[in-house]
């Protein structure tokens, strides 16, 4: 629960972060007016550029069974085929998935369905991908030293959520009691390497002792986007983690803006979920990646052993904090390897939050963001910047409180 003062400060923090992102978004819209993208003005239907799980699928989020019935009746009359209905009780929403009629575009479907049912949120099923690369290096593991992590590791204050691929418990060093998994995929899941590597960083006993992970598996081989997670799977995963009373969740995935995800993230934030996400590997000049760019999410970028920014890391006013993400040693069922990307930087920040009893006792995204900033090591210009955020996260003394 949030105190009155924390809620006020949290809302203000989110507003400030969103205002900063809005200025960038307005500039991007003005510059893209001459290009052939698929977005409209701020007052019209908006679809961010990005890959889709299924180009013929449209997803709606609504509140209440009455609105659900009206949506289904209207959509059926217009030729939409109902694929699935999901009750998201923890988020206070109902999700409906439809196949669009032939000849109907995503923009047309969004405009038509939202106009028909007041208060509905309608969007395409964007794809969100893993943000790591395999690298070849002879470097030693440097992350704990760079972060000043306590040498004996820290006892975990609470279970940790992980939205990613499935996790191989043996490779990640977890027992069956320490790993609770649920799949939100419908197709072939393919490799579990990415999620297992993230879990191995989270559960490494040199950082966290007796870690328990709630793994929401969302990555699969999609119809149109290859290996990715659909926004519908992400929404279901958030609902499940709130249902299980998880307080902090690691999301090492990134993709385009999507208003369905925006609504789900807002609901999750209102219910006290602390979300930590990768800024993405789209490059310093690319548009902001989500969910990290949402104001209620802690956005993590990656640096190397010398504190230099990872060259492919996305940048912008939404960046909150930096952590090791270049040539980080991680393990999976296929063996240990050195991994690079903003994905692998996120679990260090997630672990820092879960290990710090004082930070976790005052749970609230913006209060945690302030504490991370206050204890960080400045890497760029004085004060927060678009490259490093508040600087390199530090873990000095987090277990001594």
C-alpha positions as semicolon CSV with decimal commas, in nm:
position;residue;x (nm);y (nm);z (nm)
1;X;0,000;0,000;0,000
2;X;0,110;0,360;-0,058
3;X;0,103;0,633;0,205
4;X;-0,076;0,957;0,111
5;X;0,252;1,146;0,074
6;X;0,416;0,869;-0,124
7;X;0,118;0,842;-0,358
8;X;0,132;1,217;-0,421
9;X;0,507;1,209;-0,483
10;X;0,470;0,898;-0,699
11;X;0,203;1,057;-0,918
12;X;0,417;1,372;-0,951
13;X;0,718;1,161;-1,051
14;X;0,518;0,977;-1,314
15;X;0,379;1,306;-1,447
16;X;0,727;1,457;-1,478
17;X;0,863;1,151;-1,655
18;X;0,567;1,139;-1,892
19;X;0,599;1,513;-1,966
20;X;0,960;1,461;-2,064
21;X;0,864;1,168;-2,287
22;X;0,578;1,371;-2,436
23;X;0,818;1,641;-2,557
24;X;1,022;1,375;-2,737
25;X;0,707;1,214;-2,878
26;X;0,580;1,546;-3,015
27;X;0,914;1,609;-3,188
28;X;0,910;1,257;-3,332
29;X;0,559;1,303;-3,467
30;X;0,649;1,631;-3,634
31;X;0,959;1,482;-3,795
32;X;0,775;1,170;-3,912
33;X;0,494;1,364;-4,077
34;X;0,681;1,347;-4,408
35;X;0,749;0,975;-4,384
36;X;0,520;0,682;-4,458
37;X;0,474;0,553;-4,102
38;X;0,154;0,410;-3,958
39;X;0,081;0,662;-3,682
40;X;-0,168;0,946;-3,672
41;X;-0,195;1,262;-3,463
42;X;-0,232;1,259;-3,085
43;X;-0,610;1,293;-3,110
44;X;-0,657;0,998;-3,345
45;X;-0,599;0,622;-3,348
46;X;-0,231;0,552;-3,282
47;X;-0,027;0,247;-3,366
48;X;0,344;0,259;-3,293
49;X;0,579;0,107;-3,546
50;X;0,688;-0,243;-3,457
51;X;0,629;-0,607;-3,536
52;X;0,298;-0,779;-3,465
53;X;0,242;-1,124;-3,319
54;X;-0,045;-1,158;-3,567
55;X;-0,134;-0,879;-3,809
56;X;-0,497;-0,991;-3,826
57;X;-0,552;-0,984;-3,449
58;X;-0,708;-0,696;-3,254
59;X;-0,726;-0,694;-2,874
60;X;-0,960;-0,503;-2,644
61;X;-0,950;-0,427;-2,271
62;X;-1,278;-0,334;-2,103
63;X;-1,429;-0,314;-1,755
64;X;-1,740;-0,509;-1,665
65;X;-1,942;-0,794;-1,815
66;X;-2,204;-0,557;-1,958
67;X;-1,945;-0,380;-2,169
68;X;-1,802;-0,720;-2,265
69;X;-2,137;-0,839;-2,400
70;X;-2,190;-0,517;-2,594
71;X;-1,842;-0,542;-2,743
72;X;-1,893;-0,902;-2,849
73;X;-2,233;-0,828;-3,005
74;X;-2,108;-0,522;-3,193
75;X;-1,789;-0,692;-3,312
76;X;-1,979;-1,000;-3,432
77;X;-2,222;-0,784;-3,628
78;X;-1,928;-0,613;-3,798
79;X;-1,764;-0,940;-3,899
80;X;-1,501;-0,976;-3,626
81;X;-1,439;-1,334;-3,513
82;X;-1,399;-1,381;-3,137
83;X;-1,084;-1,576;-3,055
84;X;-1,056;-1,559;-2,676
85;X;-1,198;-1,397;-2,362
86;X;-0,975;-1,362;-2,055
87;X;-1,084;-1,237;-1,713
88;X;-0,808;-1,024;-1,558
89;X;-0,951;-0,986;-1,209
90;X;-0,631;-0,858;-1,047
91;X;-0,617;-0,575;-1,301
92;X;-0,994;-0,516;-1,293
93;X;-1,023;-0,580;-1,668
94;X;-1,157;-0,824;-1,928
95;X;-0,952;-0,894;-2,241
96;X;-1,110;-0,997;-2,570
97;X;-0,919;-1,104;-2,879
98;X;-1,073;-1,084;-3,227
99;X;-0,970;-1,169;-3,580
100;X;-1,033;-0,863;-3,796
101;X;-1,253;-0,887;-4,109
102;X;-1,067;-0,903;-4,438
103;X;-0,982;-0,555;-4,565
104;X;-0,997;-0,395;-4,219
105;X;-0,673;-0,233;-4,096
106;X;-0,559;-0,207;-3,736
107;X;-0,631;0,166;-3,730
108;X;-0,981;0,116;-3,865
109;X;-1,055;-0,157;-3,612
110;X;-0,929;0,052;-3,321
111;X;-1,139;0,351;-3,424
112;X;-1,450;0,142;-3,490
113;X;-1,446;-0,064;-3,171
114;X;-1,349;0,216;-2,934
115;X;-1,621;0,440;-3,078
116;X;-1,880;0,166;-3,033
117;X;-1,806;0,080;-2,668
118;X;-1,734;0,376;-2,439
119;X;-1,435;0,330;-2,208
120;X;-1,282;0,045;-2,407
121;X;-0,912;0,034;-2,497
122;X;-0,837;-0,134;-2,828
123;X;-0,500;-0,210;-2,985
124;X;-0,297;-0,437;-3,208
125;X;-0,099;-0,728;-3,065
126;X;0,255;-0,588;-3,074
127;X;0,558;-0,814;-3,025
128;X;0,815;-0,767;-2,745
129;X;1,158;-0,928;-2,778
130;X;1,454;-1,036;-2,569
131;X;1,733;-0,779;-2,542
132;X;2,055;-0,981;-2,521
133;X;2,333;-1,094;-2,754
134;X;2,587;-1,372;-2,722
135;X;2,940;-1,232;-2,700
136;X;3,282;-1,396;-2,717
137;X;3,522;-1,274;-2,452
138;X;3,780;-1,395;-2,206
139;X;3,678;-1,132;-1,949
140;X;3,621;-1,233;-1,590
141;X;3,292;-1,170;-1,412
142;X;3,312;-0,808;-1,298
143;X;2,954;-0,714;-1,211
144;X;2,956;-0,761;-0,833
145;X;3,276;-0,563;-0,791
146;X;3,150;-0,280;-1,013
147;X;2,832;-0,254;-0,808
148;X;3,007;-0,293;-0,470
149;X;2,777;-0,583;-0,393
150;X;2,825;-0,729;-0,041
151;X;3,065;-1,024;-0,070
152;X;2,848;-1,266;0,127
153;X;2,537;-1,188;-0,076
154;X;2,201;-1,082;0,067
155;X;1,896;-1,261;0,200
156;X;1,593;-1,195;-0,020
157;X;1,319;-0,981;0,134
158;X;1,039;-1,110;-0,092
159;X;0,968;-1,329;-0,397
160;X;1,060;-1,187;-0,737
161;X;0,851;-1,191;-1,054
162;X;1,012;-1,268;-1,389
163;X;0,832;-1,209;-1,721
164;X;1,043;-1,382;-1,983
165;X;1,093;-1,724;-2,143
166;X;1,048;-2,037;-1,939
167;X;1,330;-2,104;-1,692
168;X;1,537;-2,421;-1,659
169;X;1,551;-2,461;-1,280
170;X;1,863;-2,679;-1,282
171;X;2,062;-2,438;-1,494
172;X;1,948;-2,136;-1,295
173;X;2,041;-2,297;-0,962
174;X;1,684;-2,305;-0,830
175;X;1,490;-2,584;-0,661
176;X;1,131;-2,669;-0,749
177;X;1,016;-2,484;-0,437
178;X;1,208;-2,175;-0,540
179;X;1,074;-2,161;-0,895
180;X;0,701;-2,127;-0,958
181;X;0,621;-2,116;-1,329
182;X;0,315;-2,050;-1,540
183;X;0,301;-2,032;-1,917
184;X;0,103;-1,766;-2,102
185;X;0,200;-1,895;-2,445
186;X;-0,011;-2,083;-2,693
187;X;0,250;-2,191;-2,951
188;X;0,598;-2,337;-2,955
189;X;0,812;-2,194;-2,675
190;X;1,147;-2,269;-2,837
191;X;1,460;-2,197;-2,635
192;X;1,443;-2,115;-2,264
193;X;1,795;-1,974;-2,266
194;X;1,711;-1,604;-2,226
195;X;1,489;-1,644;-1,920
196;X;1,724;-1,897;-1,766
197;X;2,019;-1,659;-1,800
198;X;1,821;-1,375;-1,642
199;X;1,714;-1,608;-1,360
200;X;2,073;-1,722;-1,307
201;X;2,175;-1,361;-1,245
202;X;1,881;-1,303;-1,009
203;X;1,930;-1,626;-0,816
204;X;2,310;-1,623;-0,803
205;X;2,390;-1,687;-0,431
206;X;2,677;-1,437;-0,448
207;X;2,403;-1,176;-0,484
208;X;2,083;-1,324;-0,342
209;X;2,038;-1,611;-0,097
210;X;1,719;-1,820;-0,097
211;X;1,562;-1,639;-0,390
212;X;1,215;-1,748;-0,499
213;X;1,111;-1,665;-0,855
214;X;0,762;-1,651;-1,003
215;X;0,828;-1,703;-1,372
216;X;0,561;-1,594;-1,620
217;X;0,663;-1,751;-1,951
218;X;0,553;-1,529;-2,242
219;X;0,807;-1,580;-2,523
220;X;0,707;-1,809;-2,809
221;X;0,739;-1,858;-3,184
222;X;0,474;-1,618;-3,316
223;X;0,286;-1,622;-3,646
224;X;0,429;-1,299;-3,788
225;X;0,702;-1,167;-3,556
226;X;0,924;-1,469;-3,500
227;X;1,037;-1,527;-3,143
228;X;0,857;-1,273;-2,923
229;X;0,590;-1,208;-2,659
230;X;0,251;-1,070;-2,754
231;X;0,102;-0,782;-2,560
232;X;-0,186;-1,012;-2,464
233;X;0,058;-1,251;-2,295
234;X;0,226;-0,963;-2,111
235;X;-0,109;-0,841;-1,978
236;X;-0,201;-1,189;-1,855
237;X;0,140;-1,222;-1,690
238;X;0,102;-0,895;-1,500
239;X;-0,244;-1,001;-1,382
240;X;-0,104;-1,334;-1,251
241;X;0,186;-1,174;-1,063
242;X;-0,048;-0,932;-0,886
243;X;-0,276;-1,224;-0,803
244;X;0,024;-1,396;-0,640
245;X;0,102;-1,080;-0,439
246;X;0,442;-1,029;-0,603
247;X;0,588;-0,683;-0,533
248;X;0,875;-0,655;-0,782
249;X;0,902;-0,793;-1,136
250;X;1,189;-0,818;-1,385
251;X;1,095;-0,750;-1,751
252;X;1,398;-0,793;-1,980
253;X;1,190;-0,739;-2,295
254;X;1,130;-0,435;-2,514
255;X;0,907;-0,325;-2,800
256;X;0,691;-0,039;-2,928
257;X;0,433;0,171;-2,748
258;X;0,100;-0,005;-2,713
259;X;-0,197;0,144;-2,532
260;X;-0,320;-0,196;-2,412
261;X;0,011;-0,245;-2,236
262;X;-0,005;0,115;-2,115
263;X;-0,338;0,050;-1,944
264;X;-0,219;-0,278;-1,789
265;X;0,102;-0,115;-1,660
266;X;-0,099;0,168;-1,505
267;X;-0,331;-0,079;-1,330
268;X;-0,032;-0,280;-1,207
269;X;0,137;0,037;-1,075
270;X;-0,181;0,141;-0,893
271;X;-0,180;-0,199;-0,724
272;X;0,176;-0,151;-0,597
273;X;0,372;-0,363;-0,845
274;X;0,731;-0,241;-0,890
275;X;0,831;-0,303;-1,252
276;X;1,195;-0,299;-1,367
277;X;1,256;-0,316;-1,743
278;X;1,524;-0,297;-2,011
279;X;1,549;0,027;-2,210
280;X;1,613;-0,187;-2,519
281;X;1,889;-0,239;-2,774
282;X;1,745;-0,026;-3,055
283;X;2,033;0,224;-3,047
284;X;2,085;0,572;-2,902
285;X;1,889;0,752;-3,174
286;X;1,590;0,518;-3,185
287;X;1,246;0,590;-3,045
288;X;1,187;0,497;-2,681
289;X;1,118;0,128;-2,615
290;X;0,844;-0,003;-2,386
291;X;0,753;-0,097;-2,116
292;X;1,069;0,075;-1,983
293;X;0,961;0,413;-2,121
294;X;0,636;0,417;-1,921
295;X;0,664;0,659;-1,630
296;X;0,563;0,396;-1,374
297;X;0,845;0,158;-1,474
298;X;1,211;0,173;-1,362
299;X;1,413;0,186;-1,685
300;X;1,756;0,017;-1,683
301;X;2,042;0,073;-1,928
302;X;2,367;-0,124;-1,967
303;X;2,734;-0,036;-1,918
304;X;3,061;-0,228;-1,952
305;X;3,333;-0,301;-1,695
306;X;3,473;0,051;-1,743
307;X;3,136;0,216;-1,689
308;X;3,095;0,303;-2,057
309;X;2,750;0,286;-2,209
310;X;2,656;-0,014;-2,423
311;X;2,666;0,124;-2,776
312;X;2,325;-0,018;-2,878
313;X;2,136;0,091;-2,565
314;X;1,833;0,310;-2,623
315;X;1,857;0,656;-2,471
316;X;1,619;0,931;-2,359
317;X;1,472;1,113;-2,058
318;X;1,305;0,793;-1,938
319;X;1,637;0,620;-1,853
320;X;1,658;0,581;-1,474
321;X;1,968;0,382;-1,379
322;X;2,263;0,187;-1,524
323;X;2,394;-0,161;-1,438
324;X;2,644;-0,408;-1,587
325;X;2,522;-0,533;-1,925
326;X;2,828;-0,591;-2,143
327;X;3,004;-0,928;-2,127
328;X;2,818;-1,044;-1,817
329;X;2,870;-1,409;-1,725
330;X;2,537;-1,597;-1,724
331;X;2,444;-1,965;-1,727
332;X;2,178;-2,180;-1,889
333;X;2,124;-2,545;-1,980
334;X;2,357;-2,489;-2,277
335;X;2,637;-2,380;-2,043
336;X;2,783;-2,052;-1,926
337;X;2,852;-1,769;-2,169
338;X;2,919;-1,396;-2,167
339;X;2,605;-1,204;-2,258
340;X;2,558;-0,844;-2,371
341;X;2,245;-0,629;-2,379
342;X;2,015;-0,418;-2,166
343;X;1,826;-0,739;-2,076
344;X;2,109;-0,868;-1,863
345;X;2,148;-0,536;-1,679
346;X;1,791;-0,544;-1,546
347;X;1,823;-0,836;-1,297
348;X;2,100;-0,653;-1,108
349;X;1,860;-0,368;-1,034
350;X;1,573;-0,605;-0,959
351;X;1,797;-0,799;-0,719
352;X;1,908;-0,474;-0,553
353;X;1,546;-0,383;-0,481
354;X;1,453;-0,731;-0,354
355;X;1,762;-0,750;-0,130
356;X;1,726;-0,417;0,044
357;X;1,480;-0,447;0,336
358;X;1,469;-0,072;0,393
359;X;1,394;-0,005;0,028
360;X;1,136;-0,279;0,009
361;X;0,967;-0,173;0,335
362;X;0,897;0,162;0,172
363;X;0,773;-0,003;-0,147
364;X;0,668;0,242;-0,412
365;X;0,821;0,290;-0,754
366;X;0,913;0,655;-0,724
367;X;1,053;0,625;-0,372
368;X;1,267;0,334;-0,491
369;X;1,373;0,536;-0,796
370;X;1,485;0,817;-0,565
371;X;1,683;0,577;-0,344
372;X;1,854;0,419;-0,643
373;X;1,950;0,764;-0,769
374;X;2,075;0,883;-0,431
375;X;2,316;0,588;-0,404
376;X;2,431;0,577;-0,766
377;X;2,772;0,662;-0,909
378;X;2,755;0,948;-1,158
379;X;2,893;0,847;-1,500
380;X;2,792;1,124;-1,738
381;X;2,736;1,490;-1,679
382;X;2,644;1,605;-1,329
383;X;2,293;1,496;-1,246
384;X;2,058;1,269;-1,443
385;X;2,108;1,245;-1,819
386;X;1,955;1,066;-2,117
387;X;2,239;0,815;-2,145
388;X;2,305;0,683;-1,792
389;X;2,000;0,812;-1,607
390;X;2,112;0,879;-1,249
391;X;2,431;0,676;-1,304
392;X;2,569;0,335;-1,209
393;X;2,367;0,158;-0,939
394;X;2,555;0,085;-0,618
395;X;2,479;-0,184;-0,358
396;X;2,712;-0,083;-0,077
397;X;2,578;-0,192;0,263
398;X;2,234;-0,297;0,143
399;X;2,229;-0,603;0,373
400;X;2,348;-0,418;0,683
401;X;2,028;-0,231;0,765
